[in-house]
Amino acid sequence: MTARWYIVHAYSNFEKKVADAIEEKAKAKGLWDRFEKILVPTEKVV
């Protein structure tokens, strides 16, 4: 199956929490096998 890309807008400092929630819900609904990756881009601030 061809992968589709989706972008989710999340507030700062909640990105990981949103990714975890998406993964948890997908697993609970038996849809996790349809996911390839959940990427959370990060930037190191100095």
N, C-alpha and C positions, 0 to 999 in steps of 0.2 A: 504494500500500500504506500502511496506517495505521502510524504509528510506534509503537513500544513503548519504554517507559522502563525502564532497569535501573540499579541503583545498585551500585557496587563499593566495598567498604571497603578502604582502603589505609592503611598506616602513614604517619605524618607524614614529610614530605620524600621520599616515594616516589610521590606522586600522578602526577607527569608521567611517570615511568618506567613506571608501570602503563598509563597512557593510550597511550604510545608502543608498548608491547608488544602491547596489544590491536589497535592499528592495524596493526602489522607482521604479526601473525598473520592478521588478517582479509584483508589484501592477499595474503598468501602462499596462502591457501586460496580466493582468488577471491570473497570475500564482502564486500569493501569497499563495493560498490555498495548493500548493504543498510543501511549506516550513514548517518545524517544528520550527526551531530556527536558528538564526544567532548568533553565539558565537564569541565574541572578547576577547581572553584571555589577561589579564593585569597582570602586575607585579609592585608592589610598590617599588620604588627605593628611598633609603634614603642616 
